[in-house]
Amino acid sequence: MPDENRGMDDGNVIAVMRKLGLAARSAARTLALTPAATKNAALEAMAKAILAAEHAILAANALDVADATAKGQPPSFLDRLTLNEKRVGAMAQAIRDIAALPDPVGRVLAHWRQPNGLEFERVATPLGVVGVIFESRPNVYADAGALCLKAGNASILRGGSESFRTCSEIAKALRIGLHAAGLPEAAIQMVPTAERSAVGAMLAGLEGAIDVLVPRGGKNLVARVQAEARVPVFAHLDGLNHTYVHAGASLAMAIPVVVNAKMRRTGVCGSTETLLVDQAVAPTHLKPLVKALIEAGCEVRGDARTLAVDPHVKPADDKDWATEYLDAIISVKVVSGLDAAIAHIERYGSHHTDAIITDDQAAADRFLAEVDSAIVLHNASTQFADGGEFGFGGEIGIATGRMHARGPVGTEQLCSFKYRVRGQGTTRP
């Protein structure tokens, strides 16, 4: 690992983090006033630099993956960590997609005039400095840095130790892009140490430098951030997602959607973890759905009805209904109808992403209205829980709370607002 990651005691870490915070605050003031053309030029230069650095990024990633493999990390973890030529290309393309988005800063969100002649505007403004703490997926570094920049925010990014080498190379490429556009390199900063005390410093807000935190990772990380953060948090919680095959579902549609929802990439937060099958179609749909999942390489854990349709099914217990596997494992349950499906999702779900498959529009409308998740889908795979698929260019996370940002956090969600009020010598009586 880079020298910065070795032998740094807590005192040095705090000093380094304070320096990052001061630099980020200064950069944020510049970015808030930076024209869209300059930000877009920086993003285009970043994308080119990522592609130019492909060999260095993949070489660093190979070392990170080798370390993770030696430590016995599971295949789903290794999948999230691993980069290849296609994924590096996708990282660069995501940055270009972000550049192509409309500039979110300065948008007039509302406009009205009062009887006294005052004219009011609510206008989008950057949040300021965004701190991102994430685990394993190194592409988050590029996505988060680019999204924050587009929204006029400086960012401080702290990846997990498992992706430290990879993120270091990505950080170099992003700095090249910033420099090429004449923007401060402190606009996107990587925490240069894997010491845990750096996370504590970010949670404390870096003496007022950080305006909002975004945690992306497992339960322990998110729980710590929510418990200890002294600044607002956009929480990216578990993706304990469900797909419900309703009584009105076509089997021809259900099979490919369910298999994609689980197996396209099992380690992403949009992966379906529980399949609910309506008892009305269980005699015709349950066995083919289970068979298709098993043939795709998925382990199926089921209730009594599911156990009866295939000898390869393993018994599910209460723990399974509450587990985000992030692996080629799915729990399957037969439910008595729409009300039972919604009740199961409310009890066990994480309010992330849930889907219904049905040709019954009334049932779909009820599901979309009553399931209280950040993303609800009708006749589509839960794997579409991704900011890029929403047309956001990417995402900094999927927020599952109910304040300000919910669902994929893109450039618009990385803005706050202020009021501009214009008068004509107006005084208040």
C-alpha positions in Angstrom: 0.0 0.0 0.0 1.1 3.6 -0.4 3.3 5.0 2.3 0.5 7.2 3.6 -1.2 4.2 4.9 1.6 3.0 7.1 2.7 4.0 10.5 0.2 6.9 10.9 -0.8 7.4 14.5 -4.1 8.9 15.5 -2.6 12.4 16.0 -1.2 12.4 12.5 -4.5 11.1 11.2 -6.4 14.0 12.8 -4.0 16.5 11.4 -4.2 15.1 7.9 -8.0 15.0 8.1 -8.2 18.6 9.4 -6.1 19.6 6.4 -8.4 17.7 4.0 -11.4 19.5 5.5 -10.0 23.0 5.2 -9.0 22.3 1.6 -12.4 20.9 0.8 -14.2 23.9 2.3 -12.1 26.2 0.2 -12.7 24.2 -3.0 -16.4 24.1 -2.3 -16.6 27.9 -2.4 -14.9 27.8 -5.8 -17.1 25.0 -7.2 -20.3 26.8 -6.1 -19.5 29.5 -8.6 -18.0 27.4 -11.3 -19.8 27.5 -14.7 -21.3 24.3 -16.1 -18.9 24.3 -19.0 -15.9 24.2 -16.8 -17.3 21.4 -14.6 -18.2 19.4 -17.8 -14.7 19.9 -19.2 -13.3 18.5 -15.9 -15.5 15.5 -16.1 -14.6 14.8 -19.7 -10.9 15.1 -18.8 -11.5 12.7 -15.8 -13.1 10.1 -18.1 -10.2 10.3 -20.5 -7.7 10.0 -17.6 -9.5 6.9 -16.3 -9.2 5.2 -19.6 -5.6 6.2 -19.9 -4.9 4.8 -16.5 -6.7 1.5 -17.1 -3.5 -0.6 -16.9 -2.5 1.0 -13.6 -6.0 0.8 -12.1 -6.3 -2.9 -13.1 -2.8 -3.7 -11.7 -3.7 -2.1 -8.4 -7.0 -3.9 -8.4 -5.4 -7.2 -9.0 -3.3 -6.7 -5.8 -6.4 -5.7 -3.8 -8.3 -8.7 -5.1 -5.4 -11.1 -4.3 -5.3 -9.7 -0.7 -9.1 -10.1 -0.3 -8.9 -13.7 -1.7 -6.1 -14.6 0.7 -8.3 -13.3 3.6 -11.1 -15.7 2.5 -13.6 -13.0 1.4 -16.7 -14.6 -0.2 -17.3 -14.6 -4.0 -20.0 -11.8 -3.7 -17.4 -9.6 -2.0 -14.8 -10.3 -4.6 -17.3 -9.5 -7.4 -18.0 -6.1 -5.9 -14.2 -5.4 -5.5 -13.1 -6.7 -8.9 -12.5 -4.4 -11.9 -11.9 -5.5 -15.5 -11.6 -3.6 -18.8 -15.4 -3.6 -19.2 -16.0 -2.1 -15.7 -13.2 0.5 -16.1 -14.8 1.5 -19.4 -18.2 1.7 -17.7 -16.7 3.9 -15.0 -15.4 6.3 -17.6 -18.8 6.3 -19.5 -20.6 7.0 -16.2 -18.5 10.1 -15.8 -19.4 11.2 -19.3 -23.1 10.5 -18.7 -22.9 12.8 -15.6 -21.3 15.5 -17.7 -24.1 15.3 -20.2 -26.8 15.9 -17.5 -28.3 19.4 -17.1 -26.5 21.5 -14.5 -28.5 21.2 -11.3 -27.1 24.4 -9.7 -29.1 27.6 -10.1 -32.3 25.8 -11.2 -35.4 27.9 -10.2 -37.5 25.4 -8.2 -40.3 27.8 -7.5 -41.3 31.4 -8.3 -44.0 33.6 -6.9 -44.9 37.2 -6.2 -46.6 38.5 -3.0 -49.2 41.2 -2.9 -46.7 43.7 -1.5 -44.6 43.4 -4.7 -41.8 41.2 -3.3 -40.7 38.6 -5.9 -39.6 35.2 -4.5 -37.5 32.4 -6.1 -36.4 29.1 -4.6 -33.1 28.3 -6.2 -31.0 25.1 -6.2 -27.6 25.5 -4.5 -24.7 23.0 -3.7 -24.7 21.3 -0.4 -21.1 22.2 0.2 -18.7 19.4 1.2 -19.9 15.8 1.0 -18.2 13.0 2.9 -18.6 9.5 1.5 -17.6 6.4 3.4 -17.8 3.2 1.4 -16.7 -0.4 1.3 -15.3 -2.7 -1.4 -16.7 -1.2 -4.7 -14.0 1.0 -6.1 -16.2 2.4 -8.8 -18.0 4.3 -6.1 -15.0 6.6 -5.8 -15.4 7.8 -9.4 -19.2 7.9 -9.3 -19.3 9.9 -6.1 -16.6 12.3 -7.0 -18.1 13.1 -10.4 -21.6 13.5 -9.1 -20.5 15.8 -6.3 -18.5 17.9 -8.8 -21.4 18.2 -11.2 -23.6 19.5 -8.3 -20.9 22.0 -7.3 -19.8 20.2 -4.2 -16.4 19.2 -2.9 -16.1 15.7 -1.7 -13.9 13.7 0.7 -14.0 10.0 -0.1 -12.9 7.2 2.2 -13.0 3.7 0.7 -12.4 0.5 2.6 -8.9 -0.8 3.2 -9.7 -3.7 0.8 -9.8 -1.3 -2.2 -7.2 1.2 -1.1 -4.7 0.6 -3.9 -7.4 0.7 -6.6 -9.0 3.9 -5.3 -5.6 5.5 -5.1 -5.1 5.0 -8.8 -8.7 6.2 -9.6 -8.0 9.3 -7.4 -4.9 10.1 -9.5 -6.9 10.1 -12.7 -9.6 12.3 -11.2 -7.0 14.8 -10.1 -5.6 14.9 -13.6 -9.1 15.9 -14.9 -9.5 18.6 -12.3 -6.1 20.1 -13.1 -6.8 20.0 -16.8 -9.9 22.1 -16.3 -8.2 24.5 -13.9 -10.2 23.4 -10.9 -8.7 22.9 -7.4 -7.5 19.3 -6.9 -9.1 19.5 -3.4 -12.5 19.3 -5.1 -12.3 15.5 -4.9 -10.0 14.2 -2.2 -9.2 10.7 -1.1 -8.6 10.0 2.6 -4.9 8.9 2.3 -5.0 6.3 5.1 -7.0 3.2 6.0 -6.8 3.9 9.7 -10.2 3.7 11.4 -9.6 6.9 13.3 -10.1 8.7 9.9 -13.7 7.6 9.8 -14.2 8.9 13.4 -12.8 12.3 12.2 -15.3 12.4 9.3 -18.2 11.4 11.6 -17.3 14.4 13.8 -17.6 16.6 10.8 -14.0 17.7 10.4 -14.6 20.8 12.6 -17.5 21.9 10.5 -16.0 21.2 7.1 -18.4 18.4 6.2 -22.0 19.2 5.4 -23.4 15.8 4.8 -22.2 12.2 5.0 -23.1 9.3 2.8 -22.3 5.7 4.0 -22.2 2.9 1.6 -21.5 -0.5 3.0 -22.7 -3.2 5.3 -24.9 -3.0 8.4 -22.1 -2.3 10.8 -20.8 0.6 8.8 -24.2 2.3 8.3 -25.2 1.7 11.9 -22.0 3.3 13.2 -22.4 6.3 10.9 -26.0 6.8 11.9 -25.2 6.4 15.6 -22.1 8.6 15.8 -22.3 11.2 13.0 -22.7 14.8 14.1 -23.7 15.9 10.6 -26.7 14.9 8.5 -26.6 11.5 6.9 -28.0 10.1 3.6 -28.2 6.5 4.8 -27.8 3.7 2.2 -29.2 0.8 4.1 -29.6 -2.9 3.3 -31.1 -3.9 0.0 -33.4 -6.6 1.5 -35.5 -6.5 -1.7 -38.6 -8.6 -2.7 -40.1 -9.7 -5.9 -43.8 -10.7 -5.6 -45.3 -12.9 -8.3 -49.0 -11.9 -8.1 -52.0 -14.0 -9.1 -52.2 -12.0 -12.3 -48.6 -12.7 -13.3 -47.7 -14.3 -16.6 -45.2 -17.1 -16.1 -43.5 -16.2 -19.3 -42.7 -12.8 -17.9 -42.1 -13.9 -14.3 -39.3 -16.3 -15.0 -36.8 -14.0 -16.8 -37.6 -11.1 -14.5 -37.1 -13.1 -11.3 -33.9 -14.8 -12.5 -32.5 -11.4 -13.6 -33.6 -9.7 -10.3 -31.6 -12.3 -8.4 -28.8 -13.5 -10.6 -27.7 -10.6 -12.9 -25.3 -9.5 -10.1 -25.9 -11.0 -6.8 -23.6 -8.7 -4.8 -25.4 -5.4 -5.6 -27.9 -3.7 -3.4 -30.7 -4.0 -6.0 -30.6 -7.8 -6.0 -33.8 -9.6 -5.0 -33.3 -11.5 -1.8 -36.8 -12.9 -1.3 -39.3 -14.2 -3.9 -43.0 -14.2 -2.8 -45.4 -16.3 -4.9 -49.1 -15.9 -4.7 -50.9 -19.1 -3.7 -53.3 -18.6 -6.6 -50.6 -19.3 -9.1 -48.3 -21.5 -6.9 -49.6 -24.8 -8.7 -48.5 -23.4 -12.1 -45.7 -20.9 -11.3 -43.8 -22.1 -8.2 -42.0 -25.1 -9.6 -40.9 -23.5 -12.9 -39.6 -20.4 -11.0 -37.6 -22.5 -8.5 -36.3 -24.7 -11.4 -35.1 -21.7 -13.3 -33.3 -20.2 -10.3 -31.6 -23.5 -9.5 -30.5 -23.9 -13.1 -29.1 -20.4 -13.0 -26.9 -21.4 -10.1 -28.9 -20.1 -7.3 -29.4 -21.8 -3.9 -33.1 -21.7 -3.0 -34.3 -21.7 0.6 -38.1 -22.1 0.9 -41.1 -22.6 3.1 -43.0 -25.9 3.2 -44.8 -25.3 -0.1 -41.5 -24.5 -1.8 -39.7 -27.5 -0.3 -42.3 -29.8 -1.8 -41.6 -28.7 -5.4 -37.9 -29.6 -5.7 -35.6 -31.8 -3.7 -32.8 -29.2 -4.1 -34.6 -26.6 -2.0 -33.3 -26.1 1.5 -35.6 -25.2 4.4 -35.9 -21.4 5.2 -36.3 -20.0 8.7 -37.2 -16.6 10.1 -33.6 -15.6 9.8 -33.7 -16.1 6.0 -36.6 -13.7 5.5 -34.5 -11.0 7.2 -31.2 -11.7 5.4 -29.6 -9.7 2.7 -27.6 -12.5 1.1 -25.6 -10.5 -1.5 -24.9 -13.9 -2.9 -26.5 -16.6 -5.2 -29.1 -17.5 -2.5 -32.8 -16.6 -2.4 -35.6 -17.3 0.0 -39.0 -18.3 -1.4 -42.4 -18.1 0.2 -45.9 -18.7 -0.9 -48.3 -16.0 0.3 -52.1 -15.9 0.5 -52.5 -12.8 -1.6 -51.6 -9.1 -2.1 -52.3 -8.2 1.5 -50.0 -10.9 2.8 -47.3 -10.0 0.4 -47.4 -6.3 1.5 -47.4 -7.4 5.1 -44.4 -9.6 4.6 -42.5 -6.8 2.9 -43.4 -4.3 5.6 -42.2 -6.7 8.3 -38.9 -7.9 6.8 -38.0 -5.4 4.1 -35.5 -2.5 4.3 -37.6 0.0 2.4 -35.1 -0.1 -0.5 -36.5 -1.8 -3.6 -39.5 -4.1 -4.1 -41.3 -5.3 -7.2 -44.6 -6.9 -8.3 -45.1 -9.0 -11.4 -48.7 -8.9 -12.6 -51.0 -8.1 -15.5 -53.6 -6.8 -13.0 -53.2 -3.1 -13.1 -55.4 -2.5 -10.0 -53.2 -4.9 -8.0 -50.0 -3.2 -9.3 -51.4 0.2 -8.4 -52.1 -0.9 -4.9 -48.6 -2.4 -4.5 -46.9 0.8 -5.8 -49.0 2.9 -3.5 -48.8 0.8 -0.3 -45.3 -0.6 -0.3 -43.3 2.1 1.6 -39.9 1.6 -0.2 -37.7 4.1 -1.9 -38.2 2.3 -5.2 -41.2 0.2 -6.2 -41.4 -1.5 -9.6 -44.1 -3.1 -11.7 -43.1 -5.8 -14.2 -39.4 -5.0 -13.9 -36.3 -6.4 -12.3 -35.2 -4.9 -8.9 -31.7 -4.7 -10.5 -32.9 -1.4 -12.0 -32.2 0.1 -8.6 -29.4 2.1 -10.0 -29.0 5.8 -10.6 -27.6 5.3 -14.1 -30.7 3.4 -15.0 -32.8 6.2 -13.7 -31.0 8.6 -16.1 -29.1 10.2 -13.2 -25.7 9.4 -14.8 -24.8 7.4 -11.6 -25.6 7.6 -7.9 -23.8 8.3 -4.7 -26.0 5.8 -3.0 -29.6 4.7 -2.6 -31.2 6.6 0.3 -33.8 4.7 2.2 -34.8 7.4 4.7 -37.6 9.8 4.2 -35.9 13.2 4.4 -34.7 15.3 1.5 -33.1 12.6 -0.7 -34.8 9.2 -1.2 -33.9 6.5 -3.7 -30.9 7.0 -6.0 -29.0 10.1 -4.9 -27.9 11.9 -8.1 -27.0 15.5 -8.9 -30.3 17.0 -8.1 -30.4 15.3 -4.7 -26.9 16.6 -3.9 -28.3 20.2 -4.0 -30.0 22.2 -1.3 -31.7 25.5 -2.0 -31.9 29.1 -1.0 -34.5 31.9 -1.5 -33.8 34.9 -3.6 -36.1 37.8 -2.8 -36.3 41.0 -4.9 -38.1 44.2 -3.8 -38.3 47.8 -4.8 -37.3 49.6 -1.6 -40.0 47.5 0.0 -40.4 47.9 3.8 -42.5 45.8 6.2 -45.3 47.7 8.0 
